[in-house]
Every structure is written in structure tokens, then in C-alpha cells.
Amino acid sequence: MNLQEKVWKTPDIECEGCVRSIHRALEDVDGVRLVEVDLLQKAVRVVFDAERVQAEQLKHLIEEAGFTPS
């Protein structure tokens, strides 16, 4: 296991619905251990096993959910 953490600033998080959408997009992905979406800081923090999933894949899933992580 190779746990890593990635934080993306995501300025278009605006409400609890956004938070739920991002959680739904990431929480069942194999290798994801933790998803935190901070509405006030407009950030997404993910702890994941880099042997199972890559940060770029997670970023793409956030984008597919309609957000702009950077």
C-alpha cells in the first residue's frame, strides 16, 4: 500500500449539493481511503492508495462531476 494525499483547490464548489456530488464521484473508487470536501476553503482532499488509483484519475472524476480542480 502506498497512501498519498492530494488537495485540489476547486473554486466552483458553492453548496452542499456540490459537496455531495464530489463525494459520490470519488468515495467508491477502488483505492480511495478518504474524501473531504471543504465548502469554505473550496478544496477537495483525497487520501488514496497510489498502487490502485492515480491522482490524475481522481482529478478527472472531479472534472466529470462538473468541477474545475486545480
PDB file of N, H, CA, C and O in Angstrom:
ATOM      1  N   MET A   1       0.852  -1.182   0.000  1.00  0.00           N
ATOM      2  CA  MET A   1       0.000   0.000   0.000  1.00  0.00           C
ATOM      3  C   MET A   1       0.893   1.238   0.000  1.00  0.00           C
ATOM      4  O   MET A   1       1.894   1.308   0.713  1.00  0.00           O
ATOM      5  N   ASN A   2       0.506   2.192  -0.807  1.00  0.00           N
ATOM      6  H   ASN A   2      -0.307   2.135  -1.386  1.00  0.00           H
ATOM      7  CA  ASN A   2       1.263   3.435  -0.946  1.00  0.00           C
ATOM      8  C   ASN A   2       0.282   4.603  -0.791  1.00  0.00           C
ATOM      9  O   ASN A   2      -0.176   5.173  -1.781  1.00  0.00           O
ATOM     10  N   LEU A   3      -0.037   4.956   0.470  1.00  0.00           N
ATOM     11  H   LEU A   3       0.335   4.494   1.275  1.00  0.00           H
ATOM     12  CA  LEU A   3      -1.009   6.023   0.707  1.00  0.00           C
ATOM     13  C   LEU A   3      -0.423   7.383   0.365  1.00  0.00           C
ATOM     14  O   LEU A   3       0.690   7.720   0.768  1.00  0.00           O
ATOM     15  N   GLN A   4      -1.184   8.143  -0.375  1.00  0.00           N
ATOM     16  H   GLN A   4      -2.088   7.869  -0.702  1.00  0.00           H
ATOM     17  CA  GLN A   4      -0.814   9.504  -0.734  1.00  0.00           C
ATOM     18  C   GLN A   4      -2.008  10.412  -0.482  1.00  0.00           C
ATOM     19  O   GLN A   4      -3.148   9.962  -0.361  1.00  0.00           O
ATOM     20  N   GLU A   5      -1.717  11.684  -0.409  1.00  0.00           N
ATOM     21  H   GLU A   5      -0.792  12.050  -0.507  1.00  0.00           H
ATOM     22  CA  GLU A   5      -2.763  12.684  -0.202  1.00  0.00           C
ATOM     23  C   GLU A   5      -2.640  13.743  -1.286  1.00  0.00           C
ATOM     24  O   GLU A   5      -1.541  14.166  -1.645  1.00  0.00           O
ATOM     25  N   LYS A   6      -3.779  14.158  -1.795  1.00  0.00           N
ATOM     26  H   LYS A   6      -4.672  13.814  -1.504  1.00  0.00           H
ATOM     27  CA  LYS A   6      -3.806  15.213  -2.800  1.00  0.00           C
ATOM     28  C   LYS A   6      -4.905  16.193  -2.430  1.00  0.00           C
ATOM     29  O   LYS A   6      -6.000  15.789  -2.036  1.00  0.00           O
ATOM     30  N   VAL A   7      -4.610  17.489  -2.559  1.00  0.00           N
ATOM     31  H   VAL A   7      -3.721  17.817  -2.879  1.00  0.00           H
ATOM     32  CA  VAL A   7      -5.603  18.535  -2.317  1.00  0.00           C
ATOM     33  C   VAL A   7      -5.715  19.371  -3.583  1.00  0.00           C
ATOM     34  O   VAL A   7      -4.718  19.850  -4.122  1.00  0.00           O
ATOM     35  N   TRP A   8      -6.937  19.535  -4.040  1.00  0.00           N
ATOM     36  H   TRP A   8      -7.748  19.146  -3.602  1.00  0.00           H
ATOM     37  CA  TRP A   8      -7.205  20.386  -5.204  1.00  0.00           C
ATOM     38  C   TRP A   8      -8.044  21.570  -4.768  1.00  0.00           C
ATOM     39  O   TRP A   8      -9.074  21.392  -4.118  1.00  0.00           O
ATOM     40  N   LYS A   9      -7.626  22.762  -5.110  1.00  0.00           N
ATOM     41  H   LYS A   9      -6.789  22.907  -5.638  1.00  0.00           H
ATOM     42  CA  LYS A   9      -8.490  23.931  -4.981  1.00  0.00           C
ATOM     43  C   LYS A   9      -9.555  23.785  -6.063  1.00  0.00           C
ATOM     44  O   LYS A   9      -9.251  23.503  -7.222  1.00  0.00           O
ATOM     45  N   THR A  10     -10.804  23.981  -5.663  1.00  0.00           N
ATOM     46  H   THR A  10     -11.051  24.210  -4.722  1.00  0.00           H
ATOM     47  CA  THR A  10     -11.919  23.777  -6.586  1.00  0.00           C
ATOM     48  C   THR A  10     -12.887  24.937  -6.402  1.00  0.00           C
ATOM     49  O   THR A  10     -13.848  24.830  -5.640  1.00  0.00           O
ATOM     50  N   PRO A  11     -12.639  26.045  -7.093  1.00  0.00           N
ATOM     51  CA  PRO A  11     -13.365  27.283  -6.829  1.00  0.00           C
ATOM     52  C   PRO A  11     -14.860  27.237  -7.130  1.00  0.00           C
ATOM     53  O   PRO A  11     -15.605  28.105  -6.675  1.00  0.00           O
ATOM     54  N   ASP A  12     -15.309  26.239  -7.888  1.00  0.00           N
ATOM     55  H   ASP A  12     -14.704  25.534  -8.257  1.00  0.00           H
ATOM     56  CA  ASP A  12     -16.726  26.215  -8.229  1.00  0.00           C
ATOM     57  C   ASP A  12     -17.567  25.359  -7.266  1.00  0.00           C
ATOM     58  O   ASP A  12     -18.712  25.029  -7.576  1.00  0.00           O
ATOM     59  N   ILE A  13     -17.006  25.000  -6.104  1.00  0.00           N
ATOM     60  H   ILE A  13     -16.077  25.268  -5.852  1.00  0.00           H
ATOM     61  CA  ILE A  13     -17.805  24.373  -5.052  1.00  0.00           C
ATOM     62  C   ILE A  13     -18.606  25.492  -4.389  1.00  0.00           C
ATOM     63  O   ILE A  13     -18.032  26.419  -3.816  1.00  0.00           O
ATOM     64  N   GLU A  14     -19.941  25.401  -4.470  1.00  0.00           N
ATOM     65  H   GLU A  14     -20.407  24.648  -4.935  1.00  0.00           H
ATOM     66  CA  GLU A  14     -20.765  26.501  -3.977  1.00  0.00           C
ATOM     67  C   GLU A  14     -21.807  26.107  -2.939  1.00  0.00           C
ATOM     68  O   GLU A  14     -22.343  26.975  -2.250  1.00  0.00           O
ATOM     69  N   CYS A  15     -22.109  24.796  -2.810  1.00  0.00           N
ATOM     70  H   CYS A  15     -21.673  24.091  -3.370  1.00  0.00           H
ATOM     71  CA  CYS A  15     -23.191  24.411  -1.910  1.00  0.00           C
ATOM     72  C   CYS A  15     -23.008  22.970  -1.439  1.00  0.00           C
ATOM     73  O   CYS A  15     -22.089  22.270  -1.865  1.00  0.00           O
ATOM     74  N   GLU A  16     -23.902  22.547  -0.552  1.00  0.00           N
ATOM     75  H   GLU A  16     -24.649  23.115  -0.206  1.00  0.00           H
ATOM     76  CA  GLU A  16     -23.851  21.171  -0.054  1.00  0.00           C
ATOM     77  C   GLU A  16     -24.109  20.159  -1.165  1.00  0.00           C
ATOM     78  O   GLU A  16     -23.616  19.032  -1.109  1.00  0.00           O
ATOM     79  N   GLY A  17     -24.872  20.552  -2.161  1.00  0.00           N
ATOM     80  H   GLY A  17     -25.273  21.467  -2.206  1.00  0.00           H
ATOM     81  CA  GLY A  17     -25.094  19.669  -3.311  1.00  0.00           C
ATOM     82  C   GLY A  17     -23.797  19.395  -4.047  1.00  0.00           C
ATOM     83  O   GLY A  17     -23.562  18.275  -4.500  1.00  0.00           O
ATOM     84  N   CYS A  18     -22.956  20.407  -4.167  1.00  0.00           N
ATOM     85  H   CYS A  18     -23.147  21.317  -3.799  1.00  0.00           H
ATOM     86  CA  CYS A  18     -21.640  20.242  -4.790  1.00  0.00           C
ATOM     87  C   CYS A  18     -20.794  19.260  -3.978  1.00  0.00           C
ATOM     88  O   CYS A  18     -20.131  18.383  -4.531  1.00  0.00           O
ATOM     89  N   VAL A  19     -20.833  19.425  -2.670  1.00  0.00           N
ATOM     90  H   VAL A  19     -21.373  20.138  -2.221  1.00  0.00           H
ATOM     91  CA  VAL A  19     -20.074  18.555  -1.774  1.00  0.00           C
ATOM     92  C   VAL A  19     -20.518  17.105  -1.983  1.00  0.00           C
ATOM     93  O   VAL A  19     -19.681  16.212  -2.116  1.00  0.00           O
ATOM     94  N   ARG A  20     -21.822  16.871  -2.010  1.00  0.00           N
ATOM     95  H   ARG A  20     -22.502  17.596  -1.902  1.00  0.00           H
ATOM     96  CA  ARG A  20     -22.345  15.517  -2.203  1.00  0.00           C
ATOM     97  C   ARG A  20     -21.955  14.956  -3.565  1.00  0.00           C
ATOM     98  O   ARG A  20     -21.623  13.775  -3.677  1.00  0.00           O
ATOM     99  N   SER A  21     -21.992  15.781  -4.588  1.00  0.00           N
ATOM    100  H   SER A  21     -22.261  16.740  -4.497  1.00  0.00           H
ATOM    101  CA  SER A  21     -21.632  15.317  -5.934  1.00  0.00           C
ATOM    102  C   SER A  21     -20.190  14.839  -5.985  1.00  0.00           C
ATOM    103  O   SER A  21     -19.895  13.807  -6.588  1.00  0.00           O
ATOM    104  N   ILE A  22     -19.305  15.575  -5.362  1.00  0.00           N
ATOM    105  H   ILE A  22     -19.545  16.413  -4.872  1.00  0.00           H
ATOM    106  CA  ILE A  22     -17.888  15.196  -5.363  1.00  0.00           C
ATOM    107  C   ILE A  22     -17.684  13.925  -4.543  1.00  0.00           C
ATOM    108  O   ILE A  22     -16.943  13.032  -4.953  1.00  0.00           O
ATOM    109  N   HIS A  23     -18.335  13.842  -3.395  1.00  0.00           N
ATOM    110  H   HIS A  23     -18.937  14.568  -3.061  1.00  0.00           H
ATOM    111  CA  HIS A  23     -18.247  12.609  -2.593  1.00  0.00           C
ATOM    112  C   HIS A  23     -18.709  11.408  -3.412  1.00  0.00           C
ATOM    113  O   HIS A  23     -18.036  10.377  -3.443  1.00  0.00           O
ATOM    114  N   ARG A  24     -19.850  11.541  -4.072  1.00  0.00           N
ATOM    115  H   ARG A  24     -20.397  12.378  -4.046  1.00  0.00           H
ATOM    116  CA  ARG A  24     -20.375  10.424  -4.880  1.00  0.00           C
ATOM    117  C   ARG A  24     -19.398  10.027  -5.982  1.00  0.00           C
ATOM    118  O   ARG A  24     -19.255   8.843  -6.286  1.00  0.00           O
ATOM    119  N   ALA A  25     -18.732  11.002  -6.576  1.00  0.00           N
ATOM    120  H   ALA A  25     -18.849  11.964  -6.329  1.00  0.00           H
ATOM    121  CA  ALA A  25     -17.813  10.719  -7.680  1.00  0.00           C
ATOM    122  C   ALA A  25     -16.571   9.959  -7.225  1.00  0.00           C
ATOM    123  O   ALA A  25     -15.967   9.226  -8.008  1.00  0.00           O
ATOM    124  N   LEU A  26     -16.188  10.131  -5.957  1.00  0.00           N
ATOM    125  H   LEU A  26     -16.679  10.726  -5.321  1.00  0.00           H
ATOM    126  CA  LEU A  26     -14.899   9.590  -5.507  1.00  0.00           C
ATOM    127  C   LEU A  26     -14.971   8.478  -4.473  1.00  0.00           C
ATOM    128  O   LEU A  26     -14.091   7.618  -4.443  1.00  0.00           O
ATOM    129  N   GLU A  27     -15.988   8.470  -3.630  1.00  0.00           N
ATOM    130  H   GLU A  27     -16.703   9.169  -3.654  1.00  0.00           H
ATOM    131  CA  GLU A  27     -15.930   7.625  -2.439  1.00  0.00           C
ATOM    132  C   GLU A  27     -15.934   6.118  -2.720  1.00  0.00           C
ATOM    133  O   GLU A  27     -15.438   5.357  -1.890  1.00  0.00           O
ATOM    134  N   ASP A  28     -16.465   5.665  -3.838  1.00  0.00           N
ATOM    135  H   ASP A  28     -16.868   6.284  -4.512  1.00  0.00           H
ATOM    136  CA  ASP A  28     -16.490   4.233  -4.135  1.00  0.00           C
ATOM    137  C   ASP A  28     -15.372   3.783  -5.068  1.00  0.00           C
ATOM    138  O   ASP A  28     -15.350   2.627  -5.492  1.00  0.00           O
ATOM    139  N   VAL A  29     -14.445   4.680  -5.392  1.00  0.00           N
ATOM    140  H   VAL A  29     -14.463   5.619  -5.048  1.00  0.00           H
ATOM    141  CA  VAL A  29     -13.334   4.333  -6.272  1.00  0.00           C
ATOM    142  C   VAL A  29     -12.372   3.423  -5.510  1.00  0.00           C
ATOM    143  O   VAL A  29     -11.993   3.713  -4.376  1.00  0.00           O
ATOM    144  N   ASP A  30     -11.987   2.326  -6.148  1.00  0.00           N
ATOM    145  H   ASP A  30     -12.296   2.090  -7.070  1.00  0.00           H
ATOM    146  CA  ASP A  30     -11.045   1.395  -5.537  1.00  0.00           C
ATOM    147  C   ASP A  30      -9.731   2.117  -5.226  1.00  0.00           C
ATOM    148  O   ASP A  30      -9.112   2.700  -6.116  1.00  0.00           O
ATOM    149  N   GLY A  31      -9.318   2.075  -3.984  1.00  0.00           N
ATOM    150  H   GLY A  31      -9.821   1.602  -3.261  1.00  0.00           H
ATOM    151  CA  GLY A  31      -8.073   2.713  -3.561  1.00  0.00           C
ATOM    152  C   GLY A  31      -8.284   4.016  -2.817  1.00  0.00           C
ATOM    153  O   GLY A  31      -7.376   4.485  -2.131  1.00  0.00           O
ATOM    154  N   VAL A  32      -9.467   4.613  -2.938  1.00  0.00           N
ATOM    155  H   VAL A  32     -10.204   4.231  -3.496  1.00  0.00           H
ATOM    156  CA  VAL A  32      -9.735   5.859  -2.210  1.00  0.00           C
ATOM    157  C   VAL A  32     -10.035   5.520  -0.757  1.00  0.00           C
ATOM    158  O   VAL A  32     -10.916   4.711  -0.467  1.00  0.00           O
ATOM    159  N   ARG A  33      -9.299   6.142   0.147  1.00  0.00           N
ATOM    160  H   ARG A  33      -8.584   6.800  -0.089  1.00  0.00           H
ATOM    161  CA  ARG A  33      -9.461   5.887   1.581  1.00  0.00           C
ATOM    162  C   ARG A  33     -10.257   6.983   2.285  1.00  0.00           C
ATOM    163  O   ARG A  33     -10.961   6.708   3.256  1.00  0.00           O
ATOM    164  N   LEU A  34     -10.151   8.222   1.805  1.00  0.00           N
ATOM    165  H   LEU A  34      -9.579   8.446   1.016  1.00  0.00           H
ATOM    166  CA  LEU A  34     -10.806   9.350   2.466  1.00  0.00           C
ATOM    167  C   LEU A  34     -11.090  10.441   1.441  1.00  0.00           C
ATOM    168  O   LEU A  34     -10.247  10.756   0.601  1.00  0.00           O
ATOM    169  N   VAL A  35     -12.288  11.011   1.523  1.00  0.00           N
ATOM    170  H   VAL A  35     -12.973  10.754   2.205  1.00  0.00           H
ATOM    171  CA  VAL A  35     -12.650  12.170   0.703  1.00  0.00           C
ATOM    172  C   VAL A  35     -13.170  13.238   1.651  1.00  0.00           C
ATOM    173  O   VAL A  35     -14.108  13.000   2.412  1.00  0.00           O
ATOM    174  N   GLU A  36     -12.559  14.416   1.602  1.00  0.00           N
ATOM    175  H   GLU A  36     -11.797  14.609   0.984  1.00  0.00           H
ATOM    176  CA  GLU A  36     -13.028  15.570   2.374  1.00  0.00           C
ATOM    177  C   GLU A  36     -13.241  16.725   1.408  1.00  0.00           C
ATOM    178  O   GLU A  36     -12.347  17.074   0.637  1.00  0.00           O
ATOM    179  N   VAL A  37     -14.412  17.305   1.456  1.00  0.00           N
ATOM    180  H   VAL A  37     -15.138  17.020   2.082  1.00  0.00           H
ATOM    181  CA  VAL A  37     -14.718  18.457   0.615  1.00  0.00           C
ATOM    182  C   VAL A  37     -14.998  19.619   1.558  1.00  0.00           C
ATOM    183  O   VAL A  37     -15.929  19.572   2.362  1.00  0.00           O
ATOM    184  N   ASP A  38     -14.181  20.660   1.449  1.00  0.00           N
ATOM    185  H   ASP A  38     -13.425  20.699   0.795  1.00  0.00           H
ATOM    186  CA  ASP A  38     -14.305  21.830   2.322  1.00  0.00           C
ATOM    187  C   ASP A  38     -14.992  22.948   1.552  1.00  0.00           C
ATOM    188  O   ASP A  38     -14.405  23.568   0.665  1.00  0.00           O
ATOM    189  N   LEU A  39     -16.244  23.191   1.910  1.00  0.00           N
ATOM    190  H   LEU A  39     -16.721  22.688   2.630  1.00  0.00           H
ATOM    191  CA  LEU A  39     -17.050  24.201   1.222  1.00  0.00           C
ATOM    192  C   LEU A  39     -16.488  25.604   1.429  1.00  0.00           C
ATOM    193  O   LEU A  39     -16.494  26.409   0.498  1.00  0.00           O
ATOM    194  N   LEU A  40     -16.005  25.911   2.626  1.00  0.00           N
ATOM    195  H   LEU A  40     -16.001  25.258   3.382  1.00  0.00           H
ATOM    196  CA  LEU A  40     -15.483  27.251   2.910  1.00  0.00           C
ATOM    197  C   LEU A  40     -14.155  27.508   2.206  1.00  0.00           C
ATOM    198  O   LEU A  40     -13.933  28.588   1.658  1.00  0.00           O
ATOM    199  N   GLN A  41     -13.277  26.512   2.226  1.00  0.00           N
ATOM    200  H   GLN A  41     -13.457  25.635   2.671  1.00  0.00           H
ATOM    201  CA  GLN A  41     -11.963  26.664   1.579  1.00  0.00           C
ATOM    202  C   GLN A  41     -12.005  26.349   0.080  1.00  0.00           C
ATOM    203  O   GLN A  41     -11.047  26.593  -0.655  1.00  0.00           O
ATOM    204  N   LYS A  42     -13.154  25.794  -0.350  1.00  0.00           N
ATOM    205  H   LYS A  42     -13.932  25.596   0.247  1.00  0.00           H
ATOM    206  CA  LYS A  42     -13.328  25.393  -1.753  1.00  0.00           C
ATOM    207  C   LYS A  42     -12.194  24.472  -2.190  1.00  0.00           C
ATOM    208  O   LYS A  42     -11.479  24.731  -3.158  1.00  0.00           O
ATOM    209  N   ALA A  43     -12.061  23.374  -1.424  1.00  0.00           N
ATOM    210  H   ALA A  43     -12.642  23.163  -0.638  1.00  0.00           H
ATOM    211  CA  ALA A  43     -10.985  22.429  -1.673  1.00  0.00           C
ATOM    212  C   ALA A  43     -11.483  20.997  -1.511  1.00  0.00           C
ATOM    213  O   ALA A  43     -12.407  20.718  -0.747  1.00  0.00           O
ATOM    214  N   VAL A  44     -10.839  20.099  -2.258  1.00  0.00           N
ATOM    215  H   VAL A  44     -10.089  20.326  -2.879  1.00  0.00           H
ATOM    216  CA  VAL A  44     -11.122  18.672  -2.163  1.00  0.00           C
ATOM    217  C   VAL A  44      -9.828  17.983  -1.738  1.00  0.00           C
ATOM    218  O   VAL A  44      -8.788  18.147  -2.375  1.00  0.00           O
ATOM    219  N   ARG A  45      -9.906  17.207  -0.648  1.00  0.00           N
ATOM    220  H   ARG A  45     -10.751  17.074  -0.131  1.00  0.00           H
ATOM    221  CA  ARG A  45      -8.753  16.450  -0.159  1.00  0.00           C
ATOM    222  C   ARG A  45      -9.072  14.972  -0.282  1.00  0.00           C
ATOM    223  O   ARG A  45     -10.122  14.511   0.166  1.00  0.00           O
ATOM    224  N   VAL A  46      -8.157  14.234  -0.893  1.00  0.00           N
ATOM    225  H   VAL A  46      -7.304  14.609  -1.257  1.00  0.00           H
ATOM    226  CA  VAL A  46      -8.357  12.801  -1.071  1.00  0.00           C
ATOM    227  C   VAL A  46      -7.110  12.074  -0.583  1.00  0.00           C
ATOM    228  O   VAL A  46      -5.987  12.432  -0.938  1.00  0.00           O
ATOM    229  N   VAL A  47      -7.323  11.050   0.235  1.00  0.00           N
ATOM    230  H   VAL A  47      -8.235  10.759   0.524  1.00  0.00           H
ATOM    231  CA  VAL A  47      -6.248  10.139   0.629  1.00  0.00           C
ATOM    232  C   VAL A  47      -6.521   8.852  -0.135  1.00  0.00           C
ATOM    233  O   VAL A  47      -7.630   8.319  -0.098  1.00  0.00           O
ATOM    234  N   PHE A  48      -5.498   8.359  -0.828  1.00  0.00           N
ATOM    235  H   PHE A  48      -4.598   8.792  -0.858  1.00  0.00           H
ATOM    236  CA  PHE A  48      -5.695   7.223  -1.715  1.00  0.00           C
ATOM    237  C   PHE A  48      -4.463   6.336  -1.774  1.00  0.00           C
ATOM    238  O   PHE A  48      -3.355   6.762  -1.448  1.00  0.00           O
ATOM    239  N   ASP A  49      -4.673   5.100  -2.194  1.00  0.00           N
ATOM    240  H   ASP A  49      -5.573   4.753  -2.459  1.00  0.00           H
ATOM    241  CA  ASP A  49      -3.602   4.138  -2.395  1.00  0.00           C
ATOM    242  C   ASP A  49      -3.119   4.291  -3.833  1.00  0.00           C
ATOM    243  O   ASP A  49      -3.827   3.936  -4.775  1.00  0.00           O
ATOM    244  N   ALA A  50      -1.923   4.815  -3.992  1.00  0.00           N
ATOM    245  H   ALA A  50      -1.348   5.103  -3.227  1.00  0.00           H
ATOM    246  CA  ALA A  50      -1.391   5.096  -5.326  1.00  0.00           C
ATOM    247  C   ALA A  50      -1.075   3.827  -6.111  1.00  0.00           C
ATOM    248  O   ALA A  50      -0.804   3.900  -7.310  1.00  0.00           O
ATOM    249  N   GLU A  51      -1.104   2.681  -5.469  1.00  0.00           N
ATOM    250  H   GLU A  51      -1.324   2.621  -4.495  1.00  0.00           H
ATOM    251  CA  GLU A  51      -0.932   1.419  -6.186  1.00  0.00           C
ATOM    252  C   GLU A  51      -2.226   0.992  -6.867  1.00  0.00           C
ATOM    253  O   GLU A  51      -2.210   0.126  -7.742  1.00  0.00           O
ATOM    254  N   ARG A  52      -3.350   1.594  -6.470  1.00  0.00           N
ATOM    255  H   ARG A  52      -3.364   2.297  -5.759  1.00  0.00           H
ATOM    256  CA  ARG A  52      -4.654   1.224  -7.026  1.00  0.00           C
ATOM    257  C   ARG A  52      -5.260   2.307  -7.917  1.00  0.00           C
ATOM    258  O   ARG A  52      -5.997   1.998  -8.854  1.00  0.00           O
ATOM    259  N   VAL A  53      -4.957   3.564  -7.635  1.00  0.00           N
ATOM    260  H   VAL A  53      -4.359   3.815  -6.874  1.00  0.00           H
ATOM    261  CA  VAL A  53      -5.535   4.671  -8.404  1.00  0.00           C
ATOM    262  C   VAL A  53      -4.542   5.838  -8.393  1.00  0.00           C
ATOM    263  O   VAL A  53      -3.828   6.051  -7.413  1.00  0.00           O
ATOM    264  N   GLN A  54      -4.512   6.569  -9.473  1.00  0.00           N
ATOM    265  H   GLN A  54      -5.093   6.396 -10.268  1.00  0.00           H
ATOM    266  CA  GLN A  54      -3.601   7.705  -9.596  1.00  0.00           C
ATOM    267  C   GLN A  54      -4.334   9.028  -9.387  1.00  0.00           C
ATOM    268  O   GLN A  54      -5.539   9.127  -9.621  1.00  0.00           O
ATOM    269  N   ALA A  55      -3.600  10.027  -8.949  1.00  0.00           N
ATOM    270  H   ALA A  55      -2.622   9.946  -8.759  1.00  0.00           H
ATOM    271  CA  ALA A  55      -4.177  11.352  -8.697  1.00  0.00           C
ATOM    272  C   ALA A  55      -4.854  11.915  -9.945  1.00  0.00           C
ATOM    273  O   ALA A  55      -5.911  12.539  -9.848  1.00  0.00           O
ATOM    274  N   GLU A  56      -4.260  11.700 -11.103  1.00  0.00           N
ATOM    275  H   GLU A  56      -3.402  11.193 -11.182  1.00  0.00           H
ATOM    276  CA  GLU A  56      -4.859  12.219 -12.343  1.00  0.00           C
ATOM    277  C   GLU A  56      -6.218  11.598 -12.610  1.00  0.00           C
ATOM    278  O   GLU A  56      -7.118  12.271 -13.113  1.00  0.00           O
ATOM    279  N   GLN A  57      -6.379  10.328 -12.281  1.00  0.00           N
ATOM    280  H   GLN A  57      -5.648   9.781 -11.872  1.00  0.00           H
ATOM    281  CA  GLN A  57      -7.680   9.675 -12.455  1.00  0.00           C
ATOM    282  C   GLN A  57      -8.726  10.316 -11.538  1.00  0.00           C
ATOM    283  O   GLN A  57      -9.866  10.542 -11.945  1.00  0.00           O
ATOM    284  N   LEU A  58      -8.327  10.603 -10.310  1.00  0.00           N
ATOM    285  H   LEU A  58      -7.401  10.420  -9.980  1.00  0.00           H
ATOM    286  CA  LEU A  58      -9.241  11.226  -9.355  1.00  0.00           C
ATOM    287  C   LEU A  58      -9.617  12.635  -9.805  1.00  0.00           C
ATOM    288  O   LEU A  58     -10.776  13.041  -9.719  1.00  0.00           O
ATOM    289  N   LYS A  59      -8.627  13.365 -10.281  1.00  0.00           N
ATOM    290  H   LYS A  59      -7.685  13.035 -10.350  1.00  0.00           H
ATOM    291  CA  LYS A  59      -8.897  14.712 -10.788  1.00  0.00           C
ATOM    292  C   LYS A  59      -9.892  14.653 -11.951  1.00  0.00           C
ATOM    293  O   LYS A  59     -10.800  15.479 -12.045  1.00  0.00           O
ATOM    294  N   HIS A  60      -9.711  13.682 -12.820  1.00  0.00           N
ATOM    295  H   HIS A  60      -8.973  13.011 -12.743  1.00  0.00           H
ATOM    296  CA  HIS A  60     -10.617  13.526 -13.960  1.00  0.00           C
ATOM    297  C   HIS A  60     -12.049  13.234 -13.495  1.00  0.00           C
ATOM    298  O   HIS A  60     -13.003  13.744 -14.081  1.00  0.00           O
ATOM    299  N   LEU A  61     -12.202  12.426 -12.456  1.00  0.00           N
ATOM    300  H   LEU A  61     -11.426  12.012 -11.980  1.00  0.00           H
ATOM    301  CA  LEU A  61     -13.525  12.127 -11.930  1.00  0.00           C
ATOM    302  C   LEU A  61     -14.190  13.381 -11.342  1.00  0.00           C
ATOM    303  O   LEU A  61     -15.402  13.558 -11.466  1.00  0.00           O
ATOM    304  N   ILE A  62     -13.402  14.238 -10.711  1.00  0.00           N
ATOM    305  H   ILE A  62     -12.418  14.094 -10.610  1.00  0.00           H
ATOM    306  CA  ILE A  62     -13.936  15.504 -10.186  1.00  0.00           C
ATOM    307  C   ILE A  62     -14.396  16.371 -11.363  1.00  0.00           C
ATOM    308  O   ILE A  62     -15.450  17.005 -11.302  1.00  0.00           O
ATOM    309  N   GLU A  63     -13.605  16.390 -12.419  1.00  0.00           N
ATOM    310  H   GLU A  63     -12.749  15.875 -12.469  1.00  0.00           H
ATOM    311  CA  GLU A  63     -13.976  17.157 -13.612  1.00  0.00           C
ATOM    312  C   GLU A  63     -15.250  16.590 -14.253  1.00  0.00           C
ATOM    313  O   GLU A  63     -16.122  17.347 -14.679  1.00  0.00           O
ATOM    314  N   GLU A  64     -15.353  15.269 -14.318  1.00  0.00           N
ATOM    315  H   GLU A  64     -14.644  14.654 -13.971  1.00  0.00           H
ATOM    316  CA  GLU A  64     -16.552  14.651 -14.887  1.00  0.00           C
ATOM    317  C   GLU A  64     -17.801  14.965 -14.081  1.00  0.00           C
ATOM    318  O   GLU A  64     -18.910  14.977 -14.615  1.00  0.00           O
ATOM    319  N   ALA A  65     -17.609  15.224 -12.766  1.00  0.00           N
ATOM    320  H   ALA A  65     -16.708  15.214 -12.333  1.00  0.00           H
ATOM    321  CA  ALA A  65     -18.738  15.592 -11.911  1.00  0.00           C
ATOM    322  C   ALA A  65     -19.136  17.055 -12.107  1.00  0.00           C
ATOM    323  O   ALA A  65     -20.120  17.515 -11.527  1.00  0.00           O
ATOM    324  N   GLY A  66     -18.364  17.795 -12.935  1.00  0.00           N
ATOM    325  H   GLY A  66     -17.565  17.421 -13.407  1.00  0.00           H
ATOM    326  CA  GLY A  66     -18.742  19.160 -13.273  1.00  0.00           C
ATOM    327  C   GLY A  66     -17.945  20.249 -12.580  1.00  0.00           C
ATOM    328  O   GLY A  66     -18.373  21.402 -12.554  1.00  0.00           O
ATOM    329  N   PHE A  67     -16.784  19.902 -12.014  1.00  0.00           N
ATOM    330  H   PHE A  67     -16.436  18.965 -12.036  1.00  0.00           H
ATOM    331  CA  PHE A  67     -15.993  20.868 -11.255  1.00  0.00           C
ATOM    332  C   PHE A  67     -14.627  21.079 -11.892  1.00  0.00           C
ATOM    333  O   PHE A  67     -14.215  20.327 -12.776  1.00  0.00           O
ATOM    334  N   THR A  68     -13.930  22.115 -11.430  1.00  0.00           N
ATOM    335  H   THR A  68     -14.264  22.726 -10.712  1.00  0.00           H
ATOM    336  CA  THR A  68     -12.657  22.517 -12.019  1.00  0.00           C
ATOM    337  C   THR A  68     -11.550  22.484 -10.969  1.00  0.00           C
ATOM    338  O   THR A  68     -11.188  23.522 -10.415  1.00  0.00           O
ATOM    339  N   PRO A  69     -11.007  21.285 -10.693  1.00  0.00           N
ATOM    340  CA  PRO A  69      -9.927  21.204  -9.706  1.00  0.00           C
ATOM    341  C   PRO A  69      -8.610  21.705 -10.284  1.00  0.00           C
ATOM    342  O   PRO A  69      -8.305  21.492 -11.457  1.00  0.00           O
ATOM    343  N   SER A  70      -7.840  22.373  -9.433  1.00  0.00           N
ATOM    344  H   SER A  70      -8.088  22.545  -8.480  1.00  0.00           H
ATOM    345  CA  SER A  70      -6.510  22.833  -9.880  1.00  0.00           C
ATOM    346  C   SER A  70      -5.508  22.671  -8.749  1.00  0.00           C
ATOM    347  O   SER A  70      -4.333  22.998  -8.913  1.00  0.00           O
TER     348      SER A  70
END
